[in-house]
Amino acid sequence: MYKCLVIDDEPLALDVLAAYINKVENLQLVDVTTNPVEGLLRVQAGEVNLVFLDIEMPGITGIEFMKLAGSNCKIIITTAYPQFALQGYEYNVVDYLLKPISLSRFTKAIEKLPALQTATASTQAEYMFVKSEYKLVRVDFSNIVYLEALRDYVAIITVDGNKILTLQSLAAFDADLPHTTFVRIHKSYIINISKINSIEKNKVVINNICLPVGETYRAAFQKKITGLREM
């Protein structure tokens, strides 16, 4: 059992990670805090053995926290700043999660904890949180029709016609979304397979919207659809 502490100066991030931790059987949420000094005292007292740690915080930074904590706990870094990745791995962190963090990406990080490899194998993500207009928005996978890359943004199109814009890249979504449900069909599109109306040679009609299938992705897409027919 991993006794978990979440340290982050963003209340929304605390809420998201707390909800994720409560979904995993062998994780126990001990506390969440915006105060890294308070968190360090709990680590040094032996109250927790797994910390989800932000990097940019007032008081002491995540890097300073890891120096002081030493080997007293395992660390999973959670941050919006990819430039700290290499520095973080100098302290043998379990994983480095870039915000916004989806449940599926969170689960992959937990699976790197040896004692939990079998316990989390059956955990299936049903939703994710994405950052849009200065807030974290919950998006259920079943409510997504497709995702479209739009220059600096990705648009998530939902079944009710809403469009959620986020700065996260399409490649990041391709890595995080469950591949049993979603497939990339074009450099600009990822679709929800369950929403497909029909398929033609070079296009897919999904929720009555016609989208192109790129040459680069056609073979993998056809293989995915064939595999579904054979199940």
Buried (B, 14 or more C-beta within 10 A) or exposed (E): EBBBBBBBBBEBBBBBBBBBBEBBEEBBBBBBBBBBBEBBEBBEEEBBBBBBBBBBBEBBBBBBBBEEBEEBBBBBBBBBEEEBBEBBEEBEBBBBBBBBBBBBBBBBBBBBBEEBEEBBEEBEBEBBBBBBEEEBBEBEBEBBBBBBBEEEBBBBBBEEEEEBBBEBEBEBBBEBBBEEBBBBBBEBBBBBBBBBEEBEEEBBBBBEEEBBBBEEBBEEBEEBBEEEEEE
